[in-house]
Amino acid sequence: MSEDPSRRRLAYILDTIRLIQDQARSGREAVLDNPTERDALLWRLYTVADAAHQLPDDLKARHREIRWDRVRGFRNIAAHG
């Protein structure tokens, strides 16, 4: 039996948030002043937003405290802006 795609996405989101937190420990300027670090951080944020966007509506409905519209908005800006 294959793993539930929603669980896989949620695990990915949590793992990626941990990576972002680790990267952010070096400080804002260190990340923003280094193009490689900045690009990596932006890519991680984009993939988290994309994974969240793909979660089922019923799961999102159970977690109304999360501003899903803003997550989607960020994803669209990162992808198209």
Secondary structure, DSSP 8 states (H G I E B T S, - for coil): ----HHHHHHHHHHHHHHHHHHHHTT-HHHHHT-HHHHHHHHHHHHHHHHHHHTS-HHHHHHTTTS-HHHHHHHHHHHHH-
